């Protein structure tokens, strides 16, 4: 996935933000005074950040491996890989 290497800085920034969100969620869960609504919002933020990362990766993958190739057989094979990825995501 050479396109991942081109976007490495931005992707790592997303992952680091997610790590911060997860750490904040963990701290809230460890606290005896954490508000339930705040914990739910933090969990939702983590989910949203993970989804945004996945969408960025899928977009790059689609452009590079499905749209980019000129050989129809290669495009079809890569489209099948993408379908498998989406099925796994849906589980």
Secondary structure, 3 states (H helix, E strand, C coil): CHHHHHCHHHHHHHHHHHHHHHHHHHHHHHCCCCCHHHHHHHHHHHHHHHHHHHHHHHHHHHHHHHHCCCCHHHHHHHHHHHHHHHHHHHC
